């Protein structure tokens, strides 16, 4: 599955199939939340949250691809991520784009 952030596929005609999306609410366990809290005092990267968000993006992307495949898509154009906090230590991540068939 081709996934791109541009609005078209250079040199290809496309048929738009529709919006596809995948989302996940991801959190870490209490032990990692405590360690992350301590890290905010010292400063620097909170690697457990970086890993949590990377995992969430992978899950959301996979779910988006599944929706696109169900529509018979060859590609997803205009792909984007968005996220928002749900509560302390948890984030909602959505991957979305336009499913297309290359002609």
C-alpha positions in Angstrom: 0.0 0.0 0.0 1.5 3.3 -1.1 1.0 6.0 1.6 1.9 9.6 0.8 1.3 13.0 2.2 0.8 14.8 -1.1 -2.6 15.4 -2.7 -1.8 13.4 -5.8 0.5 10.7 -7.2 2.8 12.2 -9.8 2.3 10.7 -13.2 -0.8 8.7 -12.2 -4.5 9.2 -12.6 -6.5 8.2 -9.5 -10.0 7.4 -8.5 -11.0 8.7 -5.1 -12.6 6.1 -2.9 -13.1 8.1 0.3 -11.8 9.0 3.7 -10.1 6.3 5.7 -8.9 6.5 9.3 -7.6 4.5 12.1 -7.3 5.5 15.7 -6.1 4.2 19.1 -6.0 5.4 22.7 -2.7 4.3 24.1 -1.3 4.5 27.6 1.7 3.3 29.6 1.6 1.3 32.9 1.7 3.0 36.3 5.4 2.2 36.8 6.4 4.0 33.7 4.1 6.9 34.5 5.9 7.3 37.8 9.3 7.2 36.2 8.1 9.7 33.5 6.9 12.0 36.3 10.4 12.0 37.8 12.0 12.7 34.5 9.9 15.9 34.1 11.7 17.2 37.2 15.2 16.6 35.7 14.2 17.5 32.1 15.0 15.7 28.9 13.3 13.2 26.6 10.7 10.9 28.2 11.6 7.8 26.2 8.7 5.7 27.4 6.2 8.3 26.1 8.1 8.6 22.8 7.9 4.8 22.5 4.2 4.9 23.4 3.4 7.4 20.7 5.4 5.6 18.1 3.5 2.4 18.9 0.2 4.3 18.8 1.0 5.7 15.3 1.9 2.2 14.0 -1.5 0.8 15.3 -3.5 3.8 13.9 -1.7 3.5 10.5 -2.4 -0.3 10.4 -6.1 0.3 11.1 -6.2 3.0 8.4 -4.6 0.7 5.9 -7.2 -2.0 6.7 -10.0 0.4 6.0 -8.4 1.4 2.7 -7.9 -2.3 1.7 -11.6 -3.0 2.4 -12.4 -0.3 -0.1 -10.1 -1.8 -2.7 -7.5 1.0 -2.5 -4.0 0.9 -4.0 -2.9 4.0 -2.1 -3.7 6.5 0.5 -3.0 10.2 -0.3 -3.0 13.3 1.9 -2.1 11.1 4.9 -1.9 12.9 8.2 -1.6 12.2 12.0 -3.4 14.0 14.7 -3.4 13.4 18.5 -4.8 14.7 21.7 -4.4 13.8 25.4 -7.2 11.8 26.8 -6.0 11.8 30.4 -2.6 11.8 32.2 -0.4 9.2 30.5 -2.9 8.4 27.7 -3.2 9.8 24.2 -5.6 9.5 21.3 -3.8 9.1 18.0 -5.6 9.1 14.6 -4.1 8.4 11.2 -6.3 9.6 8.3 -6.1 10.1 4.5 -7.9 9.6 1.2 -8.1 6.1 -0.2 -7.5 6.0 -3.9 -7.3 3.5 -6.8 -4.6 4.1 -9.3 -5.8 4.0 -12.9 
